[in-house]
Amino acid sequence: MLKSLIKAWEFGGNKNNKQKTSQAGGFLIGENMFKIQKLDLLISIYIGFLFSLILPYWLLKYSMSIIETPLVYLGVMWLREEKRK
């Protein structure tokens, strides 16, 4: 029972009652449409996961560089003044 449900989910329906796949106006109808929707969902989840990792890291990296740069310049100026004395 479970195997038949898994096969029906993977292939978009029972193979004995297979719908004909046709192309009308550039859209796929039938079994291929199910596969395309499944692939679209996987790609959108993957892209969303990547952006959830990349975006916060990028924001942290650039905000720290904005904060850090003036502090580095102040530190260099302070060390140069001590060397001259």
DSSP file (Angstrom, degrees, kcal/mol; ACC not computed):
  #  RESIDUE AA STRUCTURE BP1 BP2  ACC     N-H-->O    O-->H-N    N-H-->O    O-->H-N    TCO  KAPPA ALPHA  PHI   PSI    X-CA   Y-CA   Z-CA
    1    1 A M     >        0   0    0      0, 0.0     4,-1.7     0, 0.0     5,-0.1   0.000 360.0 360.0 360.0 -47.4    0.0    0.0    0.0
    2    2 A L  H  >  +     0   0    0      1,-0.2     4,-2.3     2,-0.2     5,-0.2   0.883 360.0  52.8 -66.0 -39.0    2.8    2.4    1.0
    3    3 A K  H  > S+     0   0    0      1,-0.2     4,-2.5     2,-0.2    -1,-0.2   0.896 108.3  50.0 -64.4 -39.0    4.8    1.6   -2.1
    4    4 A S  H  > S+     0   0    0      2,-0.2     4,-2.2     1,-0.2    -1,-0.2   0.866 110.4  50.3 -68.7 -34.0    1.9    2.3   -4.4
    5    5 A L  H  X S+     0   0    0     -4,-1.7     4,-2.2     2,-0.2    -2,-0.2   0.906 110.9  49.0 -67.8 -40.3    1.3    5.7   -2.7
    6    6 A I  H  X S+     0   0    0     -4,-2.3     4,-2.5     2,-0.2    -2,-0.2   0.924 112.3  48.0 -64.5 -43.5    4.9    6.6   -3.1
    7    7 A K  H  X S+     0   0    0     -4,-2.5     4,-2.2     1,-0.2     6,-0.3   0.896 111.1  50.9 -64.4 -38.8    4.9    5.6   -6.7
    8    8 A A  H  X>S+     0   0    0     -4,-2.2     5,-1.3     1,-0.2     4,-0.8   0.884 112.2  47.3 -65.3 -37.4    1.7    7.6   -7.3
    9    9 A W  H  <5S+     0   0    0     -4,-2.2     3,-0.3     3,-0.2    -2,-0.2   0.900 113.0  48.5 -69.8 -40.4    3.3   10.6   -5.7
   10   10 A E  H  <5S+     0   0    0     -4,-2.5    -2,-0.2     1,-0.2    -1,-0.2   0.883 121.0  34.1 -67.6 -38.4    6.5   10.4   -7.6
   11   11 A F  H  <5S-     0   0    0     -4,-2.2    -1,-0.2    -5,-0.2    -2,-0.2   0.370 109.4-112.6-104.3   5.2    4.9   10.0  -11.0
   12   12 A G  T  <5S-     0   0    0     -4,-0.8     2,-0.3    -3,-0.3    -3,-0.2   0.688  82.3  -8.2  78.0  17.2    1.8   12.2  -10.6
   13   13 A G  S   <S-     0   0    0     -5,-1.3     2,-0.2    -6,-0.3    -2,-0.2  -0.829  97.6 -44.4 148.8 175.3   -0.7    9.4  -10.7
   14   14 A N    >   -     0   0    0     -2,-0.3     3,-0.5     3,-0.2    -9,-0.0  -0.517  43.7-137.5 -72.4 136.7   -1.4    5.7  -11.3
   15   15 A K  G >  S+     0   0    0      1,-0.2     3,-1.0    -2,-0.2    -1,-0.1   0.804 103.3  58.3 -67.9 -28.0    0.4    4.4  -14.4
   16   16 A N  G 3  S+     0   0    0      1,-0.3    -1,-0.2    -3,-0.0    -2,-0.0   0.810 112.5  40.1 -69.8 -28.0   -2.7    2.4  -15.4
   17   17 A N  G <  S+     0   0    0     -3,-0.5    -1,-0.3     2,-0.0     2,-0.2  -0.289  87.8 165.1-112.7  44.7   -4.8    5.7  -15.5
   18   18 A K    <   -     0   0    0     -3,-1.0     2,-0.2    -5,-0.1    -3,-0.1  -0.417  31.9-132.5 -71.9 132.4   -2.1    7.8  -17.0
   19   19 A Q        -     0   0    0     -2,-0.2    12,-0.3     1,-0.1     2,-0.2  -0.536  25.5-108.2 -79.8 148.7   -3.1   11.1  -18.4
   20   20 A K        -     0   0    0     -2,-0.2     2,-0.6    10,-0.1    -1,-0.1  -0.555  28.5-133.9 -74.9 140.6   -2.0   12.1  -21.9
   21   21 A T        +     0   0    0     -2,-0.2     2,-0.3     9,-0.1     9,-0.2  -0.848  33.8 168.0 -97.1 126.5    0.6   14.8  -21.9
   22   22 A S  E     -A   29   0A   0      7,-0.7     7,-1.7    -2,-0.6     2,-0.6  -0.900  31.9-129.0-133.3 164.2    0.0   17.5  -24.4
   23   23 A Q  E     +A   28   0A   0     -2,-0.3     2,-0.4     5,-0.2     5,-0.2  -0.962  29.7 169.4-118.1 120.8    1.4   20.9  -25.1
   24   24 A A  E >  S-A   27   0A   0      3,-1.8     3,-1.3    -2,-0.6    -2,-0.0  -0.953  70.9 -16.5-134.7 114.1   -1.1   23.8  -25.5
   25   25 A G  T 3  S-     0   0    0     -2,-0.4     3,-0.1     1,-0.3    -1,-0.1   0.781 123.9 -56.8  66.9  26.8    0.0   27.4  -25.6
   26   26 A G  T 3  S+     0   0    0      1,-0.3     2,-0.4     0, 0.0    -1,-0.3   0.443 112.0 113.9  86.5  -1.1    3.4   26.6  -24.2
   27   27 A F  E <   -A   24   0A   0     -3,-1.3    -3,-1.8     2,-0.0     2,-0.4  -0.871  62.3-132.6-107.7 137.5    2.2   25.0  -21.0
   28   28 A L  E     -A   23   0A   0     -2,-0.4     2,-0.4    -5,-0.2    -5,-0.2  -0.708  22.2-160.6 -87.1 137.6    2.6   21.3  -20.2
   29   29 A I  E     +A   22   0A   0     -7,-1.7    -7,-0.7    -2,-0.4     3,-0.4  -0.933  48.7   9.3-119.8 140.3   -0.4   19.4  -19.0
   30   30 A G  S  > S-     0   0    0     -2,-0.4     4,-1.3     1,-0.2     3,-0.4  -0.776 119.5  -2.1 105.3-139.8   -0.6   16.2  -17.1
   31   31 A E  H  > S+     0   0    0     -2,-0.4     4,-1.7   -12,-0.3    -1,-0.2   0.859 129.6  54.7 -63.6 -38.4    2.2   14.2  -15.6
   32   32 A N  H  > S+     0   0    0     -3,-0.4     4,-2.5     1,-0.2    -1,-0.2   0.841 102.3  57.9 -66.4 -32.3    5.0   16.5  -16.7
   33   33 A M  H  > S+     0   0    0     -3,-0.4     4,-2.4     2,-0.2    -1,-0.2   0.898 105.2  50.6 -64.0 -39.7    3.2   19.5  -15.1
   34   34 A F  H  X S+     0   0    0     -4,-1.3     4,-2.2     2,-0.2    -1,-0.2   0.914 111.3  48.1 -62.8 -43.0    3.4   17.7  -11.8
   35   35 A K  H  X S+     0   0    0     -4,-1.7     4,-2.5     1,-0.2    -2,-0.2   0.888 111.3  50.3 -65.6 -39.1    7.1   17.1  -12.2
   36   36 A I  H  X S+     0   0    0     -4,-2.5     4,-2.7     2,-0.2    -1,-0.2   0.905 110.5  49.2 -66.6 -40.6    7.8   20.7  -13.2
   37   37 A Q  H  X S+     0   0    0     -4,-2.4     4,-2.3     2,-0.2    -2,-0.2   0.901 111.7  49.4 -64.4 -40.1    5.9   21.9  -10.1
   38   38 A K  H  X S+     0   0    0     -4,-2.2     4,-2.1     2,-0.2    -2,-0.2   0.921 112.8  46.6 -64.1 -44.6    7.8   19.6   -7.9
   39   39 A L  H  X S+     0   0    0     -4,-2.5     4,-2.4     2,-0.2    -2,-0.2   0.899 111.1  52.5 -64.2 -41.4   11.1   20.7   -9.4
   40   40 A D  H  X S+     0   0    0     -4,-2.7     4,-2.4     1,-0.2    -2,-0.2   0.898 109.0  50.0 -60.8 -41.8   10.1   24.4   -9.1
   41   41 A L  H  X S+     0   0    0     -4,-2.3     4,-2.2     2,-0.2    -1,-0.2   0.916 110.9  48.9 -63.5 -43.7    9.3   23.9   -5.4
   42   42 A L  H  X S+     0   0    0     -4,-2.1     4,-2.3     1,-0.2    -2,-0.2   0.905 112.1  48.5 -64.0 -41.3   12.7   22.2   -4.8
   43   43 A I  H  X S+     0   0    0     -4,-2.4     4,-2.7     2,-0.2     5,-0.2   0.916 111.6  49.0 -65.8 -42.8   14.6   25.0   -6.6
   44   44 A S  H  X S+     0   0    0     -4,-2.4     4,-2.3     1,-0.2    -1,-0.2   0.879 111.8  49.1 -67.0 -36.0   12.7   27.7   -4.7
   45   45 A I  H  X S+     0   0    0     -4,-2.2     4,-2.3     2,-0.2    -1,-0.2   0.922 112.6  48.5 -65.7 -42.8   13.4   26.0   -1.4
   46   46 A Y  H  X S+     0   0    0     -4,-2.3     4,-2.3     2,-0.2    -2,-0.2   0.920 113.5  45.9 -63.3 -45.3   17.1   25.7   -2.3
   47   47 A I  H  X S+     0   0    0     -4,-2.7     4,-2.5     2,-0.2     5,-0.2   0.908 112.6  50.9 -65.9 -41.4   17.4   29.3   -3.3
   48   48 A G  H  X S+     0   0    0     -4,-2.3     4,-1.9    -5,-0.2    -1,-0.2   0.890 110.2  50.2 -62.0 -39.2   15.5   30.5   -0.2
   49   49 A F  H  X S+     0   0    0     -4,-2.3     4,-1.0     2,-0.2    -2,-0.2   0.917 110.8  48.9 -65.0 -43.4   17.9   28.4    1.9
   50   50 A L  H >X S+     0   0    0     -4,-2.3     4,-3.2     1,-0.2     3,-0.6   0.923 111.8  48.3 -63.2 -43.5   21.0   29.9    0.3
   51   51 A F  H 3X S+     0   0    0     -4,-2.5     4,-2.0     1,-0.2    -1,-0.2   0.845 106.1  57.9 -66.7 -31.6   19.7   33.4    0.7
   52   52 A S  H 3< S+     0   0    0     -4,-1.9    -1,-0.2    -5,-0.2    -2,-0.2   0.759 116.3  36.3 -69.6 -21.4   18.9   32.8    4.3
   53   53 A L  H <X S+     0   0    0     -4,-1.0     4,-1.1    -3,-0.6    -2,-0.2   0.849 121.9  42.4 -90.8 -43.6   22.6   31.9    4.8
   54   54 A I  H  X S+     0   0    0     -4,-3.2     4,-2.9     2,-0.2     5,-0.2   0.923 108.2  55.4 -74.1 -46.3   24.2   34.4    2.4
   55   55 A L  H  X S+     0   0    0     -4,-2.0     4,-2.5    -5,-0.2     5,-0.2   0.913 109.4  44.0 -60.8 -48.8   22.2   37.5    3.2
   56   56 A P  H  > S+     0   0    0      0, 0.0     4,-2.4     0, 0.0    -1,-0.2   0.905 115.8  49.2 -64.1 -37.9   22.8   37.7    7.0
   57   57 A Y  H  X S+     0   0    0     -4,-1.1     4,-2.6     2,-0.2    -2,-0.2   0.924 112.0  48.5 -64.8 -42.9   26.5   36.8    6.5
   58   58 A W  H  X S+     0   0    0     -4,-2.9     4,-2.4     2,-0.2     5,-0.3   0.919 112.1  48.5 -63.0 -44.2   26.9   39.5    3.9
   59   59 A L  H  X S+     0   0    0     -4,-2.5     4,-2.1    -5,-0.2     5,-0.2   0.904 113.5  47.3 -63.4 -41.4   25.1   42.1    6.0
   60   60 A L  H  X S+     0   0    0     -4,-2.4     4,-2.3    -5,-0.2    -2,-0.2   0.922 111.9  50.7 -64.5 -44.5   27.3   41.3    9.0
   61   61 A K  H  X S+     0   0    0     -4,-2.6     4,-1.8     1,-0.2    -2,-0.2   0.931 115.5  40.2 -60.7 -48.3   30.5   41.4    7.0
   62   62 A Y  H  X S+     0   0    0     -4,-2.4     4,-1.7     2,-0.2    -1,-0.2   0.833 113.8  52.2 -76.3 -31.3   29.8   44.8    5.4
   63   63 A S  H  X S+     0   0    0     -4,-2.1     4,-1.9    -5,-0.3    -1,-0.2   0.896 110.8  49.1 -69.4 -37.2   28.4   46.3    8.6
   64   64 A M  H  X S+     0   0    0     -4,-2.3     4,-2.9    -5,-0.2    -2,-0.2   0.876 109.7  51.6 -67.3 -36.3   31.5   45.2   10.5
   65   65 A S  H  X S+     0   0    0     -4,-1.8     4,-2.0     2,-0.2    -1,-0.2   0.862 108.6  51.4 -69.3 -33.0   33.8   46.6    7.8
   66   66 A I  H  < S+     0   0    0     -4,-1.7    -1,-0.2     2,-0.2    -2,-0.2   0.890 116.7  40.2 -67.5 -38.8   32.0   50.0    8.0
   67   67 A I  H  X S+     0   0    0     -4,-1.9     4,-0.8     1,-0.1    -2,-0.2   0.880 117.5  49.1 -74.3 -38.5   32.5   50.0   11.8
   68   68 A E  H  X S+     0   0    0     -4,-2.9     4,-2.2     1,-0.2     5,-0.2   0.849  96.3  68.1 -73.7 -36.9   36.0   48.7   11.6
   69   69 A T  H  X S+     0   0    0     -4,-2.0     4,-2.1     1,-0.2     5,-0.2   0.902 101.5  44.2 -58.1 -50.1   37.6   51.0    9.0
   70   70 A P  H  > S+     0   0    0      0, 0.0     4,-2.3     0, 0.0    -1,-0.2   0.874 112.7  54.1 -63.6 -33.7   37.5   54.2   11.0
   71   71 A L  H  X S+     0   0    0     -4,-0.8     4,-2.3     2,-0.2    -2,-0.2   0.884 107.4  50.1 -66.4 -37.3   38.8   52.4   14.0
   72   72 A V  H  X S+     0   0    0     -4,-2.2     4,-2.5     2,-0.2     5,-0.2   0.925 110.3  49.8 -65.7 -44.2   41.8   51.0   12.1
   73   73 A Y  H  X S+     0   0    0     -4,-2.1     4,-2.4     1,-0.2    -2,-0.2   0.912 111.3  49.2 -61.2 -41.7   42.6   54.5   10.8
   74   74 A L  H  X S+     0   0    0     -4,-2.3     4,-2.3     1,-0.2    -1,-0.2   0.904 111.0  50.5 -63.7 -40.5   42.5   55.9   14.3
   75   75 A G  H  X S+     0   0    0     -4,-2.3     4,-2.2     2,-0.2    -2,-0.2   0.900 110.5  48.5 -64.1 -41.4   44.7   53.1   15.6
   76   76 A V  H  X S+     0   0    0     -4,-2.5     4,-2.2     2,-0.2    -2,-0.2   0.917 112.4  48.4 -65.3 -43.3   47.3   53.7   12.8
   77   77 A M  H  X S+     0   0    0     -4,-2.4     4,-1.8     1,-0.2    -2,-0.2   0.901 111.6  50.4 -63.7 -39.7   47.3   57.5   13.5
   78   78 A W  H  X S+     0   0    0     -4,-2.3     4,-1.5     1,-0.2    -2,-0.2   0.901 111.6  47.5 -65.6 -41.8   47.7   56.8   17.3
   79   79 A L  H  X S+     0   0    0     -4,-2.2     4,-1.8     1,-0.2    -1,-0.2   0.862 109.5  53.2 -69.5 -35.7   50.6   54.4   16.7
   80   80 A R  H  X S+     0   0    0     -4,-2.2     4,-1.7     1,-0.2    -1,-0.2   0.889 107.4  51.9 -65.5 -38.8   52.4   56.8   14.3
   81   81 A E  H  X S+     0   0    0     -4,-1.8     4,-1.0     1,-0.2    -1,-0.2   0.882 109.0  50.3 -65.4 -37.5   52.2   59.6   16.9
   82   82 A E  H  < S+     0   0    0     -4,-1.5    -1,-0.2     1,-0.2    -2,-0.2   0.860 108.4  52.7 -68.8 -34.5   53.7   57.4   19.6
   83   83 A K  H  < S+     0   0    0     -4,-1.8    -1,-0.2     1,-0.2    -2,-0.2   0.865 105.9  53.8 -68.4 -34.8   56.6   56.5   17.3
   84   84 A R  H  <        0   0    0     -4,-1.7    -1,-0.2     1,-0.3    -2,-0.2   0.776 360.0 360.0 -71.2 -26.4   57.4   60.1   16.6
   85   85 A K     <        0   0    0     -4,-1.0    -1,-0.3    -3,-0.2    -2,-0.2   0.474 360.0 360.0 -79.1 360.0   57.7   60.9   20.3
